[in-house]
Amino acid sequence: MGDRHAILLENALIDASRPLNFSIPTHLQSQGDPGAYIVQARGSIDAAFRAMLAAAGAEIVSYIPNNAYLVRAPAGWPLGWRPIR
C-alpha cells in the first residue's frame, strides 16, 4: 500500500488521516504509561526526523511501514507531539 497515511501492522491497518476508533478490550489496554509509541513522519523518514525523535528522548525500536517507527520513550512522552487525529 502506498498511502502515506497508512500504518501497516501485521494484524491491523491504521489510517492516520482518520480518527482512531479502536475497540480494545479493557484487560488488554495499557495501565499507566505504555512506554512505547508509534510515530509517523509527514513525509519520508530522514536523518532530521530521527534526530528529532532522539532529541525528544525517544529510542527507535523498529521501522513500521509507511514512514513510521515504533519507539521506546520515557514516562510523559510525547510532550508537544501531535497525536493521530
Distance bins in CASP14 RR format, pairs under 12 A and 6 or more apart:
PFRMAT RR
TARGET T0000
AUTHOR 0000-0000-0000
RMODE 2
METHOD distances of the structure
MODEL  1
1 7 0 0 0 0 1 0 0 0 0 0 0
1 8 1 0 0 1 0 0 0 0 0 0 0
1 9 0 0 0 0 0 1 0 0 0 0 0
1 13 1 0 0 1 0 0 0 0 0 0 0
1 14 0 0 0 0 0 1 0 0 0 0 0
1 15 0 0 0 0 0 1 0 0 0 0 0
1 65 1 0 0 1 0 0 0 0 0 0 0
1 66 1 0 0 1 0 0 0 0 0 0 0
1 67 0 0 0 0 0 1 0 0 0 0 0
2 8 0 0 0 0 1 0 0 0 0 0 0
2 13 0 0 0 0 0 1 0 0 0 0 0
2 15 0 0 0 0 0 1 0 0 0 0 0
2 43 0 0 0 0 0 1 0 0 0 0 0
2 65 0 0 0 0 1 0 0 0 0 0 0
2 66 1 0 0 1 0 0 0 0 0 0 0
2 67 0 0 0 0 0 1 0 0 0 0 0
3 13 0 0 0 0 1 0 0 0 0 0 0
3 14 0 0 0 0 0 1 0 0 0 0 0
3 15 1 0 0 1 0 0 0 0 0 0 0
3 16 0 0 0 0 1 0 0 0 0 0 0
3 17 0 0 0 0 1 0 0 0 0 0 0
3 18 0 0 0 0 0 1 0 0 0 0 0
3 40 0 0 0 0 0 1 0 0 0 0 0
3 43 0 0 0 0 0 1 0 0 0 0 0
3 65 0 0 0 0 0 1 0 0 0 0 0
3 66 1 0 0 1 0 0 0 0 0 0 0
3 67 0 0 0 0 0 1 0 0 0 0 0
4 15 0 0 0 0 0 1 0 0 0 0 0
4 16 0 0 0 0 1 0 0 0 0 0 0
4 17 0 0 0 0 1 0 0 0 0 0 0
4 40 0 0 0 0 1 0 0 0 0 0 0
4 41 0 0 0 0 1 0 0 0 0 0 0
4 42 0 0 0 0 1 0 0 0 0 0 0
4 43 1 0 0 1 0 0 0 0 0 0 0
4 44 0 0 0 0 1 0 0 0 0 0 0
4 45 0 0 0 0 0 1 0 0 0 0 0
4 65 0 0 0 0 0 1 0 0 0 0 0
4 66 1 0 1 0 0 0 0 0 0 0 0
4 67 1 0 0 1 0 0 0 0 0 0 0
4 68 0 0 0 0 0 1 0 0 0 0 0
5 13 0 0 0 0 0 1 0 0 0 0 0
5 14 0 0 0 0 1 0 0 0 0 0 0
5 15 1 0 1 0 0 0 0 0 0 0 0
5 16 1 0 1 0 0 0 0 0 0 0 0
5 17 1 1 0 0 0 0 0 0 0 0 0
5 18 0 0 0 0 1 0 0 0 0 0 0
5 40 0 0 0 0 1 0 0 0 0 0 0
5 41 0 0 0 0 0 1 0 0 0 0 0
5 42 0 0 0 0 1 0 0 0 0 0 0
5 43 0 0 0 0 0 1 0 0 0 0 0
5 65 0 0 0 0 0 1 0 0 0 0 0
5 66 1 0 0 1 0 0 0 0 0 0 0
5 67 0 0 0 0 1 0 0 0 0 0 0
5 68 0 0 0 0 0 1 0 0 0 0 0
5 84 0 0 0 0 1 0 0 0 0 0 0
5 85 0 0 0 0 0 1 0 0 0 0 0
6 12 0 0 0 0 0 1 0 0 0 0 0
6 13 1 0 0 1 0 0 0 0 0 0 0
6 14 1 0 0 1 0 0 0 0 0 0 0
6 15 1 0 0 1 0 0 0 0 0 0 0
6 16 1 0 0 1 0 0 0 0 0 0 0
6 17 0 0 0 0 1 0 0 0 0 0 0
6 18 0 0 0 0 0 1 0 0 0 0 0
6 40 0 0 0 0 1 0 0 0 0 0 0
6 64 0 0 0 0 0 1 0 0 0 0 0
6 65 1 0 0 1 0 0 0 0 0 0 0
6 66 1 0 1 0 0 0 0 0 0 0 0
6 67 0 0 0 0 1 0 0 0 0 0 0
6 68 0 0 0 0 1 0 0 0 0 0 0
6 84 0 0 0 0 0 1 0 0 0 0 0
7 13 1 0 0 1 0 0 0 0 0 0 0
7 14 1 0 1 0 0 0 0 0 0 0 0
7 15 1 0 0 1 0 0 0 0 0 0 0
7 16 1 0 0 1 0 0 0 0 0 0 0
7 17 0 0 0 0 0 1 0 0 0 0 0
7 18 0 0 0 0 0 1 0 0 0 0 0
7 20 0 0 0 0 0 1 0 0 0 0 0
7 37 0 0 0 0 0 1 0 0 0 0 0
7 38 1 0 0 1 0 0 0 0 0 0 0
7 39 0 0 0 0 1 0 0 0 0 0 0
7 40 1 0 1 0 0 0 0 0 0 0 0
7 41 0 0 0 0 0 1 0 0 0 0 0
7 63 0 0 0 0 0 1 0 0 0 0 0
7 64 1 0 1 0 0 0 0 0 0 0 0
7 65 1 0 0 1 0 0 0 0 0 0 0
7 66 1 0 0 1 0 0 0 0 0 0 0
7 67 0 0 0 0 1 0 0 0 0 0 0
7 68 1 0 1 0 0 0 0 0 0 0 0
7 69 0 0 0 0 0 1 0 0 0 0 0
7 70 0 0 0 0 0 1 0 0 0 0 0
7 84 0 0 0 0 1 0 0 0 0 0 0
8 14 0 0 0 0 1 0 0 0 0 0 0
8 15 0 0 0 0 0 1 0 0 0 0 0
8 16 0 0 0 0 0 1 0 0 0 0 0
8 38 0 0 0 0 0 1 0 0 0 0 0
8 40 0 0 0 0 0 1 0 0 0 0 0
8 63 0 0 0 0 0 1 0 0 0 0 0
8 64 1 0 0 1 0 0 0 0 0 0 0
8 65 1 0 1 0 0 0 0 0 0 0 0
8 66 1 0 0 1 0 0 0 0 0 0 0
8 67 0 0 0 0 0 1 0 0 0 0 0
8 68 0 0 0 0 1 0 0 0 0 0 0
9 15 0 0 0 0 0 1 0 0 0 0 0
9 22 0 0 0 0 0 1 0 0 0 0 0
9 38 0 0 0 0 1 0 0 0 0 0 0
9 62 0 0 0 0 0 1 0 0 0 0 0
9 64 1 0 0 1 0 0 0 0 0 0 0
9 65 0 0 0 0 1 0 0 0 0 0 0
9 66 0 0 0 0 0 1 0 0 0 0 0
9 68 0 0 0 0 1 0 0 0 0 0 0
9 70 0 0 0 0 1 0 0 0 0 0 0
10 62 0 0 0 0 0 1 0 0 0 0 0
10 64 0 0 0 0 1 0 0 0 0 0 0
10 65 0 0 0 0 0 1 0 0 0 0 0
12 20 0 0 0 0 0 1 0 0 0 0 0
12 21 0 0 0 0 0 1 0 0 0 0 0
12 22 0 0 0 0 1 0 0 0 0 0 0
12 23 0 0 0 0 0 1 0 0 0 0 0
12 24 0 0 0 0 0 1 0 0 0 0 0
12 38 0 0 0 0 0 1 0 0 0 0 0
12 64 0 0 0 0 0 1 0 0 0 0 0
13 22 0 0 0 0 0 1 0 0 0 0 0
13 64 0 0 0 0 0 1 0 0 0 0 0
13 65 0 0 0 0 0 1 0 0 0 0 0
13 66 0 0 0 0 0 1 0 0 0 0 0
14 20 1 0 0 1 0 0 0 0 0 0 0
14 21 0 0 0 0 0 1 0 0 0 0 0
14 22 0 0 0 0 1 0 0 0 0 0 0
14 38 1 0 0 1 0 0 0 0 0 0 0
14 40 0 0 0 0 1 0 0 0 0 0 0
14 64 0 0 0 0 1 0 0 0 0 0 0
14 65 0 0 0 0 0 1 0 0 0 0 0
14 66 0 0 0 0 0 1 0 0 0 0 0
14 68 0 0 0 0 1 0 0 0 0 0 0
14 83 0 0 0 0 0 1 0 0 0 0 0
14 84 1 0 0 1 0 0 0 0 0 0 0
14 85 0 0 0 0 0 1 0 0 0 0 0
15 21 0 0 0 0 0 1 0 0 0 0 0
15 40 0 0 0 0 0 1 0 0 0 0 0
15 66 0 0 0 0 0 1 0 0 0 0 0
15 84 0 0 0 0 1 0 0 0 0 0 0
15 85 0 0 0 0 0 1 0 0 0 0 0
16 38 0 0 0 0 1 0 0 0 0 0 0
16 39 0 0 0 0 0 1 0 0 0 0 0
16 40 1 0 1 0 0 0 0 0 0 0 0
16 41 0 0 0 0 0 1 0 0 0 0 0
16 42 0 0 0 0 1 0 0 0 0 0 0
16 43 0 0 0 0 0 1 0 0 0 0 0
16 64 0 0 0 0 0 1 0 0 0 0 0
16 66 0 0 0 0 1 0 0 0 0 0 0
16 67 0 0 0 0 1 0 0 0 0 0 0
16 68 0 0 0 0 1 0 0 0 0 0 0
16 82 0 0 0 0 0 1 0 0 0 0 0
16 83 0 0 0 0 1 0 0 0 0 0 0
16 84 1 0 1 0 0 0 0 0 0 0 0
16 85 1 0 0 1 0 0 0 0 0 0 0
17 40 0 0 0 0 0 1 0 0 0 0 0
17 42 0 0 0 0 0 1 0 0 0 0 0
17 66 0 0 0 0 0 1 0 0 0 0 0
17 84 0 0 0 0 1 0 0 0 0 0 0
17 85 1 0 0 1 0 0 0 0 0 0 0
18 84 0 0 0 0 1 0 0 0 0 0 0
18 85 1 0 0 1 0 0 0 0 0 0 0
19 83 0 0 0 0 0 1 0 0 0 0 0
19 84 0 0 0 0 1 0 0 0 0 0 0
19 85 1 0 1 0 0 0 0 0 0 0 0
20 38 0 0 0 0 0 1 0 0 0 0 0
20 83 0 0 0 0 1 0 0 0 0 0 0
20 84 1 0 1 0 0 0 0 0 0 0 0
20 85 1 0 0 1 0 0 0 0 0 0 0
21 84 0 0 0 0 0 1 0 0 0 0 0
21 85 0 0 0 0 0 1 0 0 0 0 0
22 28 0 0 0 0 0 1 0 0 0 0 0
22 29 0 0 0 0 1 0 0 0 0 0 0
22 30 0 0 0 0 0 1 0 0 0 0 0
22 84 0 0 0 0 0 1 0 0 0 0 0
23 29 0 0 0 0 0 1 0 0 0 0 0
24 30 0 0 0 0 1 0 0 0 0 0 0
24 34 0 0 0 0 0 1 0 0 0 0 0
28 34 0 0 0 0 0 1 0 0 0 0 0
30 36 0 0 0 0 1 0 0 0 0 0 0
30 37 0 0 0 0 0 1 0 0 0 0 0
30 75 0 0 0 0 0 1 0 0 0 0 0
32 75 0 0 0 0 1 0 0 0 0 0 0
32 76 0 0 0 0 0 1 0 0 0 0 0
33 72 0 0 0 0 0 1 0 0 0 0 0
33 73 0 0 0 0 1 0 0 0 0 0 0
33 74 0 0 0 0 1 0 0 0 0 0 0
33 75 1 0 1 0 0 0 0 0 0 0 0
33 76 1 0 0 1 0 0 0 0 0 0 0
33 77 0 0 0 0 1 0 0 0 0 0 0
33 78 0 0 0 0 0 1 0 0 0 0 0
34 70 0 0 0 0 0 1 0 0 0 0 0
34 71 0 0 0 0 0 1 0 0 0 0 0
34 72 0 0 0 0 1 0 0 0 0 0 0
34 73 0 0 0 0 1 0 0 0 0 0 0
34 74 0 0 0 0 0 1 0 0 0 0 0
34 75 0 0 0 0 1 0 0 0 0 0 0
34 76 0 0 0 0 0 1 0 0 0 0 0
34 77 0 0 0 0 1 0 0 0 0 0 0
34 78 0 0 0 0 0 1 0 0 0 0 0
35 57 0 0 0 0 0 1 0 0 0 0 0
35 58 0 0 0 0 1 0 0 0 0 0 0
35 59 0 0 0 0 0 1 0 0 0 0 0
35 61 0 0 0 0 0 1 0 0 0 0 0
35 70 0 0 0 0 0 1 0 0 0 0 0
35 71 0 0 0 0 1 0 0 0 0 0 0
35 72 1 0 0 1 0 0 0 0 0 0 0
35 73 1 0 1 0 0 0 0 0 0 0 0
35 74 1 0 0 1 0 0 0 0 0 0 0
35 75 1 0 0 1 0 0 0 0 0 0 0
35 76 0 0 0 0 1 0 0 0 0 0 0
35 77 1 0 0 1 0 0 0 0 0 0 0
35 78 0 0 0 0 0 1 0 0 0 0 0
36 58 0 0 0 0 1 0 0 0 0 0 0
36 59 0 0 0 0 1 0 0 0 0 0 0
36 60 0 0 0 0 0 1 0 0 0 0 0
36 61 1 0 0 1 0 0 0 0 0 0 0
36 62 0 0 0 0 0 1 0 0 0 0 0
36 64 0 0 0 0 0 1 0 0 0 0 0
36 69 0 0 0 0 0 1 0 0 0 0 0
36 70 1 0 0 1 0 0 0 0 0 0 0
36 71 1 0 0 1 0 0 0 0 0 0 0
36 72 1 0 1 0 0 0 0 0 0 0 0
36 73 1 0 0 1 0 0 0 0 0 0 0
36 74 0 0 0 0 0 1 0 0 0 0 0
36 75 0 0 0 0 0 1 0 0 0 0 0
36 77 0 0 0 0 1 0 0 0 0 0 0
36 78 0 0 0 0 0 1 0 0 0 0 0
37 53 0 0 0 0 1 0 0 0 0 0 0
37 56 0 0 0 0 0 1 0 0 0 0 0
37 57 0 0 0 0 0 1 0 0 0 0 0
37 58 1 0 0 1 0 0 0 0 0 0 0
37 59 0 0 0 0 0 1 0 0 0 0 0
37 60 0 0 0 0 0 1 0 0 0 0 0
37 61 0 0 0 0 1 0 0 0 0 0 0
37 64 0 0 0 0 0 1 0 0 0 0 0
37 68 0 0 0 0 0 1 0 0 0 0 0
37 69 0 0 0 0 1 0 0 0 0 0 0
37 70 1 0 0 1 0 0 0 0 0 0 0
37 71 1 0 1 0 0 0 0 0 0 0 0
37 72 0 0 0 0 1 0 0 0 0 0 0
37 73 1 0 0 1 0 0 0 0 0 0 0
37 74 0 0 0 0 0 1 0 0 0 0 0
37 75 0 0 0 0 0 1 0 0 0 0 0
37 76 0 0 0 0 0 1 0 0 0 0 0
37 77 1 0 0 1 0 0 0 0 0 0 0
37 78 1 0 0 1 0 0 0 0 0 0 0
37 79 0 0 0 0 0 1 0 0 0 0 0
37 81 0 0 0 0 1 0 0 0 0 0 0
37 83 0 0 0 0 1 0 0 0 0 0 0
37 84 0 0 0 0 0 1 0 0 0 0 0
38 53 0 0 0 0 0 1 0 0 0 0 0
38 58 0 0 0 0 0 1 0 0 0 0 0
38 60 0 0 0 0 0 1 0 0 0 0 0
38 61 0 0 0 0 1 0 0 0 0 0 0
38 62 0 0 0 0 0 1 0 0 0 0 0
38 63 0 0 0 0 0 1 0 0 0 0 0
38 64 1 0 0 1 0 0 0 0 0 0 0
38 65 0 0 0 0 0 1 0 0 0 0 0
38 66 0 0 0 0 0 1 0 0 0 0 0
38 67 0 0 0 0 0 1 0 0 0 0 0
38 68 1 0 1 0 0 0 0 0 0 0 0
38 69 1 0 0 1 0 0 0 0 0 0 0
38 70 1 0 1 0 0 0 0 0 0 0 0
38 71 1 0 0 1 0 0 0 0 0 0 0
38 72 0 0 0 0 0 1 0 0 0 0 0
38 73 0 0 0 0 0 1 0 0 0 0 0
38 78 0 0 0 0 0 1 0 0 0 0 0
38 81 0 0 0 0 0 1 0 0 0 0 0
38 83 0 0 0 0 0 1 0 0 0 0 0
38 84 0 0 0 0 1 0 0 0 0 0 0
39 45 0 0 0 0 1 0 0 0 0 0 0
39 49 0 0 0 0 1 0 0 0 0 0 0
39 50 0 0 0 0 0 1 0 0 0 0 0
39 52 0 0 0 0 1 0 0 0 0 0 0
39 53 1 0 0 1 0 0 0 0 0 0 0
39 54 0 0 0 0 0 1 0 0 0 0 0
39 56 0 0 0 0 1 0 0 0 0 0 0
39 57 0 0 0 0 0 1 0 0 0 0 0
39 58 1 0 0 1 0 0 0 0 0 0 0
39 59 0 0 0 0 0 1 0 0 0 0 0
39 60 0 0 0 0 1 0 0 0 0 0 0
39 61 0 0 0 0 0 1 0 0 0 0 0
39 62 0 0 0 0 0 1 0 0 0 0 0
39 63 0 0 0 0 0 1 0 0 0 0 0
39 64 0 0 0 0 1 0 0 0 0 0 0
39 67 0 0 0 0 1 0 0 0 0 0 0
39 68 1 0 0 1 0 0 0 0 0 0 0
39 69 1 0 1 0 0 0 0 0 0 0 0
39 70 0 0 0 0 1 0 0 0 0 0 0
39 71 1 0 1 0 0 0 0 0 0 0 0
39 72 0 0 0 0 0 1 0 0 0 0 0
39 73 0 0 0 0 1 0 0 0 0 0 0
39 77 0 0 0 0 0 1 0 0 0 0 0
39 78 1 0 0 1 0 0 0 0 0 0 0
39 81 1 0 0 1 0 0 0 0 0 0 0
39 82 0 0 0 0 0 1 0 0 0 0 0
39 83 0 0 0 0 1 0 0 0 0 0 0
39 84 0 0 0 0 1 0 0 0 0 0 0
40 49 0 0 0 0 1 0 0 0 0 0 0
40 53 0 0 0 0 0 1 0 0 0 0 0
40 63 0 0 0 0 0 1 0 0 0 0 0
40 64 0 0 0 0 1 0 0 0 0 0 0
40 65 0 0 0 0 0 1 0 0 0 0 0
40 66 1 0 0 1 0 0 0 0 0 0 0
40 67 1 0 1 0 0 0 0 0 0 0 0
40 68 1 1 0 0 0 0 0 0 0 0 0
40 69 0 0 0 0 1 0 0 0 0 0 0
40 70 0 0 0 0 0 1 0 0 0 0 0
40 71 0 0 0 0 0 1 0 0 0 0 0
40 81 0 0 0 0 0 1 0 0 0 0 0
40 82 0 0 0 0 0 1 0 0 0 0 0
40 83 0 0 0 0 0 1 0 0 0 0 0
40 84 1 0 0 1 0 0 0 0 0 0 0
40 85 0 0 0 0 0 1 0 0 0 0 0
41 47 0 0 0 0 0 1 0 0 0 0 0
41 48 0 0 0 0 1 0 0 0 0 0 0
41 49 1 0 1 0 0 0 0 0 0 0 0
41 50 0 0 0 0 1 0 0 0 0 0 0
41 52 0 0 0 0 1 0 0 0 0 0 0
41 53 0 0 0 0 1 0 0 0 0 0 0
41 60 0 0 0 0 0 1 0 0 0 0 0
41 63 0 0 0 0 0 1 0 0 0 0 0
41 64 0 0 0 0 0 1 0 0 0 0 0
41 65 0 0 0 0 0 1 0 0 0 0 0
41 66 0 0 0 0 1 0 0 0 0 0 0
41 67 1 0 1 0 0 0 0 0 0 0 0
41 68 1 0 0 1 0 0 0 0 0 0 0
41 69 0 0 0 0 1 0 0 0 0 0 0
41 71 0 0 0 0 0 1 0 0 0 0 0
41 81 0 0 0 0 0 1 0 0 0 0 0
42 48 0 0 0 0 0 1 0 0 0 0 0
42 49 0 0 0 0 1 0 0 0 0 0 0
42 52 0 0 0 0 0 1 0 0 0 0 0
42 66 0 0 0 0 0 1 0 0 0 0 0
42 67 0 0 0 0 1 0 0 0 0 0 0
42 68 0 0 0 0 0 1 0 0 0 0 0
42 82 0 0 0 0 0 1 0 0 0 0 0
42 84 0 0 0 0 0 1 0 0 0 0 0
43 49 0 0 0 0 1 0 0 0 0 0 0
43 66 0 0 0 0 1 0 0 0 0 0 0
43 67 1 0 1 0 0 0 0 0 0 0 0
43 68 0 0 0 0 0 1 0 0 0 0 0
44 50 0 0 0 0 0 1 0 0 0 0 0
44 66 0 0 0 0 1 0 0 0 0 0 0
44 67 1 0 0 1 0 0 0 0 0 0 0
44 68 0 0 0 0 0 1 0 0 0 0 0
45 51 0 0 0 0 0 1 0 0 0 0 0
45 52 0 0 0 0 0 1 0 0 0 0 0
45 53 0 0 0 0 1 0 0 0 0 0 0
45 60 0 0 0 0 1 0 0 0 0 0 0
45 63 1 0 0 1 0 0 0 0 0 0 0
45 64 0 0 0 0 0 1 0 0 0 0 0
45 65 0 0 0 0 0 1 0 0 0 0 0
45 66 0 0 0 0 1 0 0 0 0 0 0
45 67 1 0 1 0 0 0 0 0 0 0 0
45 68 0 0 0 0 1 0 0 0 0 0 0
45 69 1 0 0 1 0 0 0 0 0 0 0
46 52 0 0 0 0 1 0 0 0 0 0 0
46 53 0 0 0 0 0 1 0 0 0 0 0
46 67 0 0 0 0 1 0 0 0 0 0 0
47 53 0 0 0 0 0 1 0 0 0 0 0
47 54 0 0 0 0 0 1 0 0 0 0 0
48 54 0 0 0 0 0 1 0 0 0 0 0
48 55 0 0 0 0 0 1 0 0 0 0 0
49 55 0 0 0 0 0 1 0 0 0 0 0
49 56 0 0 0 0 0 1 0 0 0 0 0
49 58 0 0 0 0 0 1 0 0 0 0 0
49 60 0 0 0 0 0 1 0 0 0 0 0
49 63 0 0 0 0 0 1 0 0 0 0 0
49 67 0 0 0 0 1 0 0 0 0 0 0
49 68 0 0 0 0 0 1 0 0 0 0 0
49 69 0 0 0 0 1 0 0 0 0 0 0
49 71 0 0 0 0 0 1 0 0 0 0 0
50 56 0 0 0 0 0 1 0 0 0 0 0
50 57 0 0 0 0 0 1 0 0 0 0 0
50 58 0 0 0 0 1 0 0 0 0 0 0
50 59 0 0 0 0 0 1 0 0 0 0 0
50 60 1 0 0 1 0 0 0 0 0 0 0
50 63 0 0 0 0 0 1 0 0 0 0 0
50 67 0 0 0 0 0 1 0 0 0 0 0
50 69 0 0 0 0 1 0 0 0 0 0 0
50 71 0 0 0 0 0 1 0 0 0 0 0
51 57 0 0 0 0 0 1 0 0 0 0 0
51 58 0 0 0 0 0 1 0 0 0 0 0
51 60 0 0 0 0 0 1 0 0 0 0 0
52 58 0 0 0 0 1 0 0 0 0 0 0
52 60 0 0 0 0 0 1 0 0 0 0 0
52 69 0 0 0 0 0 1 0 0 0 0 0
52 71 0 0 0 0 0 1 0 0 0 0 0
52 78 0 0 0 0 0 1 0 0 0 0 0
52 80 0 0 0 0 0 1 0 0 0 0 0
52 81 0 0 0 0 1 0 0 0 0 0 0
53 59 0 0 0 0 1 0 0 0 0 0 0
53 60 1 0 0 1 0 0 0 0 0 0 0
53 61 0 0 0 0 0 1 0 0 0 0 0
53 68 0 0 0 0 0 1 0 0 0 0 0
53 69 1 0 0 1 0 0 0 0 0 0 0
53 70 0 0 0 0 0 1 0 0 0 0 0
53 71 1 0 0 1 0 0 0 0 0 0 0
53 72 0 0 0 0 0 1 0 0 0 0 0
53 73 0 0 0 0 1 0 0 0 0 0 0
53 77 0 0 0 0 0 1 0 0 0 0 0
53 78 0 0 0 0 1 0 0 0 0 0 0
53 81 0 0 0 0 1 0 0 0 0 0 0
54 60 0 0 0 0 1 0 0 0 0 0 0
54 69 0 0 0 0 0 1 0 0 0 0 0
54 71 0 0 0 0 1 0 0 0 0 0 0
54 72 0 0 0 0 0 1 0 0 0 0 0
54 73 0 0 0 0 0 1 0 0 0 0 0
55 73 0 0 0 0 0 1 0 0 0 0 0
55 77 0 0 0 0 0 1 0 0 0 0 0
55 81 0 0 0 0 0 1 0 0 0 0 0
56 69 0 0 0 0 0 1 0 0 0 0 0
56 71 0 0 0 0 1 0 0 0 0 0 0
56 73 1 0 0 1 0 0 0 0 0 0 0
56 74 0 0 0 0 1 0 0 0 0 0 0
56 76 0 0 0 0 0 1 0 0 0 0 0
56 77 1 0 0 1 0 0 0 0 0 0 0
56 78 1 0 0 1 0 0 0 0 0 0 0
56 79 1 0 0 1 0 0 0 0 0 0 0
56 80 0 0 0 0 1 0 0 0 0 0 0
56 81 1 0 0 1 0 0 0 0 0 0 0
57 71 0 0 0 0 1 0 0 0 0 0 0
57 72 0 0 0 0 1 0 0 0 0 0 0
57 73 1 0 1 0 0 0 0 0 0 0 0
57 74 1 0 0 1 0 0 0 0 0 0 0
57 75 0 0 0 0 0 1 0 0 0 0 0
57 76 0 0 0 0 0 1 0 0 0 0 0
57 77 1 0 0 1 0 0 0 0 0 0 0
57 78 0 0 0 0 1 0 0 0 0 0 0
57 79 0 0 0 0 0 1 0 0 0 0 0
57 81 0 0 0 0 0 1 0 0 0 0 0
58 69 0 0 0 0 1 0 0 0 0 0 0
58 70 0 0 0 0 1 0 0 0 0 0 0
58 71 1 0 1 0 0 0 0 0 0 0 0
58 72 1 0 0 1 0 0 0 0 0 0 0
58 73 1 0 1 0 0 0 0 0 0 0 0
58 74 0 0 0 0 1 0 0 0 0 0 0
58 76 0 0 0 0 0 1 0 0 0 0 0
58 77 1 0 0 1 0 0 0 0 0 0 0
58 78 1 0 0 1 0 0 0 0 0 0 0
58 79 0 0 0 0 0 1 0 0 0 0 0
58 81 0 0 0 0 1 0 0 0 0 0 0
59 69 0 0 0 0 1 0 0 0 0 0 0
59 70 0 0 0 0 0 1 0 0 0 0 0
59 71 1 0 0 1 0 0 0 0 0 0 0
59 72 1 0 1 0 0 0 0 0 0 0 0
59 73 1 0 0 1 0 0 0 0 0 0 0
59 74 0 0 0 0 1 0 0 0 0 0 0
59 77 0 0 0 0 0 1 0 0 0 0 0
60 68 0 0 0 0 0 1 0 0 0 0 0
60 69 1 0 1 0 0 0 0 0 0 0 0
60 70 1 0 0 1 0 0 0 0 0 0 0
60 71 1 0 1 0 0 0 0 0 0 0 0
60 72 0 0 0 0 1 0 0 0 0 0 0
60 73 0 0 0 0 0 1 0 0 0 0 0
61 68 0 0 0 0 0 1 0 0 0 0 0
61 69 1 0 0 1 0 0 0 0 0 0 0
61 70 1 0 1 0 0 0 0 0 0 0 0
61 71 1 0 0 1 0 0 0 0 0 0 0
61 72 1 0 1 0 0 0 0 0 0 0 0
61 73 0 0 0 0 0 1 0 0 0 0 0
62 68 0 0 0 0 1 0 0 0 0 0 0
62 69 1 0 0 1 0 0 0 0 0 0 0
62 70 1 0 1 0 0 0 0 0 0 0 0
62 71 0 0 0 0 1 0 0 0 0 0 0
62 72 0 0 0 0 0 1 0 0 0 0 0
63 69 1 0 0 1 0 0 0 0 0 0 0
63 70 0 0 0 0 1 0 0 0 0 0 0
63 71 0 0 0 0 0 1 0 0 0 0 0
64 70 1 0 1 0 0 0 0 0 0 0 0
64 71 0 0 0 0 0 1 0 0 0 0 0
68 84 0 0 0 0 0 1 0 0 0 0 0
71 77 0 0 0 0 1 0 0 0 0 0 0
71 78 0 0 0 0 1 0 0 0 0 0 0
71 81 0 0 0 0 0 1 0 0 0 0 0
72 78 0 0 0 0 0 1 0 0 0 0 0
73 79 0 0 0 0 1 0 0 0 0 0 0
73 81 0 0 0 0 1 0 0 0 0 0 0
77 83 0 0 0 0 0 1 0 0 0 0 0
78 84 0 0 0 0 0 1 0 0 0 0 0
END
